Amino acid sequence: MKAGNKFITILGWMATAMTVVMYSSCMDQIHLNLNGTKGSVILPLATTINCTLWAAYGCMKEKRD
């Protein structure tokens, strides 16, 4: 495996893990809404990082499927 391919694989796993974090942060948002509190910054931040990682993965991957 070339160094570039290894980086793309690691980037894909990081993006996958960030997807889990993003969907898990929805639970915090629901909890805050039920308590009458405005939302936290966790959900938008997790979404932004997740989308950035997946966009970078898509642009850097040589063979697009």
C-alpha positions as CSV (number, residue, x, y, z in Angstrom):
1,M,0.0,0.0,0.0
2,K,1.4,3.4,-1.0
3,A,1.7,6.2,1.5
4,G,-1.0,8.2,-0.3
5,N,-3.4,5.3,-0.2
6,K,-2.7,4.8,3.5
7,F,-3.5,8.4,4.2
8,I,-6.8,8.1,2.3
9,T,-7.7,5.0,4.2
10,I,-7.0,6.7,7.5
11,L,-8.9,9.8,6.4
12,G,-11.9,7.5,5.5
13,W,-11.8,5.9,9.0
14,M,-11.6,9.3,10.7
15,A,-14.6,10.5,8.6
16,T,-16.5,7.4,9.6
17,A,-15.8,7.9,13.3
18,M,-16.8,11.6,13.0
19,T,-20.1,10.4,11.4
20,V,-20.8,8.4,14.6
21,V,-19.9,11.4,16.7
22,M,-22.2,13.6,14.7
23,Y,-25.2,11.3,15.0
24,S,-24.5,10.8,18.7
25,S,-24.4,14.5,19.3
26,C,-28.1,14.6,18.2
27,M,-28.9,12.9,21.5
28,D,-27.4,15.9,23.4
29,Q,-29.4,18.3,21.3
30,I,-32.6,16.4,22.0
31,H,-31.8,16.4,25.7
32,L,-31.2,20.1,25.7
33,N,-34.4,20.8,23.8
34,L,-36.5,18.7,26.2
35,N,-35.1,20.7,29.1
36,G,-36.1,24.0,27.4
37,T,-32.5,25.0,26.7
38,K,-31.2,26.3,23.4
39,G,-28.9,24.0,21.5
40,S,-25.2,23.6,22.0
41,V,-22.4,24.2,19.6
42,I,-21.5,20.4,19.5
43,L,-23.9,19.4,16.7
44,P,-23.0,22.1,14.2
45,L,-19.3,21.7,14.9
46,A,-19.5,17.9,14.5
47,T,-21.5,18.3,11.3
48,T,-19.0,20.8,9.9
49,I,-16.0,18.6,10.7
50,N,-17.7,15.6,9.3
51,C,-18.6,17.2,6.0
52,T,-15.1,18.6,5.6
53,L,-13.5,15.2,6.2
54,W,-15.8,13.5,3.7
55,A,-15.3,16.2,1.1
56,A,-11.5,15.9,1.5
57,Y,-11.8,12.1,1.2
58,G,-13.8,12.4,-2.0
59,C,-11.5,14.9,-3.6
60,M,-8.3,13.1,-2.7
61,K,-9.3,9.6,-3.6
62,E,-7.9,8.6,-7.0
63,K,-10.5,5.9,-8.0
64,R,-13.9,7.4,-7.4
65,D,-16.7,5.0,-7.1
